[in-house]
Amino acid sequence: MKKEINVFLGLAGLLLSVGLTSSAYADESSYSGNGNIRFEGKVQTQVMDPENPTQVADPGDSPKTNGNLRFDFVPQLNFYQAKISAKDKVYYSNAQLFKNDIGARGNFLQISDYRENKSGWTLQLKQETQFTNSAAKKHKELNGAVLSFDQSWTNSAVDFSSAPTVSKEVIQISNIGELYNLAEAKQNEGEGTWSIIFGSSTSNEQHAETLKPRMNHQNQPILDPNFGNQPMYENQAVTLSVPGKTQKESGNYQTVLTWILSELP
């Protein structure tokens, strides 16, 4: 749900699209005999709790792709709402909530790779446009606004010796239209189902906590009706920085993010 309040700068509702690209392979001549093996059971298709990857999670609807190398889940970032300010401000994304009883988590993607060739993959992100308010009368763009992703880590129910590598630096999307590398699985890595996570909850003992409750002016928890009125949390690992000098109007500013999952040659 998108929220707009006249006296607030709405930073809600980032639209996102999912791109899946593949690298071409040269044709090769070969001959081989037959060999057979039969496996029974189902390949993982459900979204899992990123902090407890053996537990099924229900984050609601999300764009996804098909195939043996695919996105199972991508985050729909929402920076909630804030008052218009002439000062430099940093806004935090809403943490991920679930429709089943899991609790708040850092924003995350879930990627599955069940290809036979195990060639590896890369995860990239591109911001297509600056945050824009199409209904604004004059100041339609948040000039100078920068998205940042920090505290990235991976998790899976499979062997961590084949874990993909994530950036240990803060990823600042400072150039609109430029590709930014988020994660890479080299050959024989990244097989199975993996979560790429930004930030972590209070209950996570392995990573620094980045989630804080969202409170109203009466210092009471803000509830999310889309997730059974669970308390909302901000995730301080995913931020939007907006210069104070940037002219703003009340309303909803949106951008488009493209997440790109590519096979390695």
Beta strands, then each sheet from edge to edge (+ up, - down):
strand 1: 8-10
strand 2: 15-21
strand 3: 69-73
strand 4: 81-83
strand 5: 89-94
strand 6: 107-113
strand 7: 121-127
strand 8: 146-149
strand 9: 152-155
strand 10: 165-166
strand 11: 171-173
strand 12: 179-185
strand 13: 192-198
strand 14: 211-213
strand 15: 223-224
strand 16: 230-231
strand 17: 233-242
strand 18: 251-252
strand 19: 256-263
sheet 1: 4+ 1- 18-
sheet 2: 2+ 19+ 7- 12+ 10-
sheet 3: 3+ 6- 13+ 9-
sheet 4: 5+ 17- 8+ 11-
sheet 5: 5+ 17- 14+
sheet 6: 15+ 16-
end
